[in-house]
């Protein structure tokens, strides 16, 4: 059995880690480089950074932060936000990231997924999907719509169909980010996570809603996820990563070592 992964998510705005609820009301909570180092030392399996306003502002991503983080941690990390072209991806990877997370740019130009997979390998390409529950219909058979630009722009794309298109185009991993659950601490959206996880052959990351250790267990078992993104649950010191891993091990979930340093 492959070990499950815990991935702290650092949303970055104006050079600071920020956190909100359902992508709104964000407050600055720390320095991204210092927080990355802290989670690395705690035993995080990976880290993901999102430049949360880059796409909406149509600007380049925070390469200075990427370079600084690469000097401080020695686990895989991915970077997303504002990535629209092969050149954007190349810049992030050359700055030290192991993966790129593409979202709004991929919806606007799906071919960039295939271009990235051909240029850098599918293992480098994470398709991040912001999803919001909607009325089930012929247009949205899954009952979930993909939205972009930090939840600001509906796309008319069904989440299930987009996940399959992303896999077909060459994405090596999918991150299913529930906007309805983001920052609420009510637990992951297990329905869409499992629906997608059981129908694709690439790893799926659950994102949005973790508030207690049980929610990660549910994501791995009921949601069939391969990894879980965490933010508020770890940012405010409620459940350190070693504690989460101990809980999950005690409940039969295979985890990697708790500490790296």
N, C-alpha and C positions, 0 to 999 in steps of 0.2 A: 504493500500500500504506500502510495506517495504521501509524504508529509504535507499537511496543510500549512498555509502561510498566513502570517499576520503582517499587514502592510499599513503602517501609519501614513496618513494622508495629510500633507502640508499644503494648504491653500495659501498662495502668496499674492499679496497686493501691495504695490509700492515698496517692495523689499522687506515686508513684514509678513509673518504667518498670521492669518486671520480666520475667524470662524463665525458662521452665522447659522440661521435656521431656514431651511428651504431656499438657500442661496440669497437670503435677505438679512439685513441688520447686522452685517459683519463688524466684529471688533478685533483689533490687533492684539495678538497674544504672545508674540515672541519673535526671536531672530531665527530665520530658517536654517542657517548653518549650525548654530548652537543646538537647535532642537533635533536636527538630523543626527548630530554626533551623540546626543543623549539617547535617542532611540536605537541607534546602532549599538551603543554600549549596553543597552537593556536587553538586546537580543532580537530586535526586529529582523524579519526575514528579508524584507525589501522596504523601500520607501518610495512614495510617489509625491511629486511636486506638481501642483497646478498653478500656473499664472492665471488667476481667475478673471482678469479683465483684459488680457491680451487679445482674445478673439473679438470681443465686443468693441474694443478700441482700435482694432485692425493694426496692431503694432507688433514689433519683434519681441521675442521672449527674453527672459532674464539670464543671459549667458554668464554674467559675472557671478550670480548665485550658483549656477550649475558648476562652474569651475571651482568655486570655494568649497562646495559640498564634496566634490570628487577628491579633494585633498584631505578630507576629514573622515570619510567613511569607507569601508571596504566590504560592502554588500551591494547587490544590484539596486539601482534606483532608476526610476523613469520620470520623464518630464513631459508635461503637456500644457497646452494653452497657447493659442496663436500660431500653431504649426499648420502651414498651408501648402508647402512645397517640399520637394526633395532637398533643396538647399537648406531650408529650415531644419529638417531632420538631421542632415549632415552636421550642421553647426552644433546642435545639441549633443549628438553622439561624440563629436570631436572634443567638446568641452568636458566630457567625462561620463555622461549618462550611458547606461547599458541599453535602455529602451526609450522609445518615444511613445507618448500617448496622444493619439489624434482623435478629434471629436468634431467640432464645428467645421473645420477645414475638410474633413473627410465627407461630411454630408454634402457640402457644397461642390466637392470634386472627388467622388468615390474612387476615381482612377489613381489618386495619390496613394491609396492603400496598396494597390498592386505595384506601383512604382517603388514605394518604400520597401516592400517585401523583396522585389527583385534586386534592389540596390544594396540592402543591408541584411536581408534574411528575415523570414517571418517572425523569428524569435525576438526581433527588435521592435515589432509593431504591435502595439496595444490599441485596439479600438475601444475608446471610452464612449459609453452611451448614456446620455442624460434621458431618463424616461419618466413619463408622467401618466398616471392612470387616467383613462377616458372611457367613454361609452363604447362598448363593444359593437362593431359594425363591419360591413363589408370592407370599408377602408381601413379599419383598425381591428382585425380579427383577434388579436391578442388582448385587446382592451388597454393597450399602452401605446402612447405616441412618443416618438423621439423629438426632443427639443434641443435647441442649441443656444449659443451665446449666453452661457450661464443661466439657462432656464428662461431666457427672455423671448426666444423666437420659436414658435411651433414650426414643424417641418412638413407635416402631412405624411410622415413615414411611420409605418407600423414597426414597433420595436422588434418583434419576432422576425419579420422579414428582413429588417436592416441587419440584425445579428447574422443571419444566414448569408446575406450578401457580403458582409464584412469578412466572414470566414472564406467564402468563395474567392474573394479578391486577394486573400493572402494574409489577413491579420493572424497573428500567432496567439492572441489572447483577447478576451472580451472583458470589459469592466462595466457592470450593470449598475448605474448610479440612480437610485430612486430619489427624485426630487421631492416627492410626497413625504418621504421618511427622513430626508437629509437634516441632521442636527436635532431631530426630535427625541432621540434615545428610546424610541418605541420598538426597535427591532427592524431588521432588514425586510424588504418586500420579498418574501419567500416564494410567492406565486410566480412572478416573472423571472426570478432567478432560477428556479427549478425548471420552468418551462423552457428557458433557453439552454441551461446546462445540460439537460437530458437530450437535447436535439442537435448539439454541435459536438465536434470531436476535438475542440481546442479548449484550454483552461478558461474558466469563468471566475471572475472576481465579484463578490457581493459588495455593494457599497451603499451607504446611506442608512443611518438609523441605529447603530450599535449603542446600547446604553448600559449593558451588563454582560458578564461572561456568557450567560445562557444564550444570548442573541448570536454570539459567534458559533456556539454549538449548533443552534438551529440552522444557521447559514450553511454549515458544513454537512449536516444530516438532512434536514427537511428541504433545504435549498440546493443541495448537491453542488455547492460551490467548492472550488479548489483553493480559494484564498478569500480573505475578508479584509476590506479596508476599515481602518479605525481612525477616529479623529477626536471628537469630544471626550470619549471614554478614556483616552490616554492623555489628551492635552491638559486636562484639569486635575490629573493625578488621582482620579478615582480608582482606576484599575491599571497598575503598571503592567507592562508586557510580560514579565516573568510570572506574575499572578494569573494572567489570562492563560498562559501556556500550561501552568500547573493545573488549573481548573479543567482545561480541555483534555489534558493527558488523563486526569482522573476519571474523565467521562468517555475514555476509549478513543480519543482522537489522536492520531499520530502527529506529533509536532517535532520540529527540529530543536536543537539545544537552546536553552533559555538565554544564555549569555555568551557574548563574543569577547568581552573584555572585563 
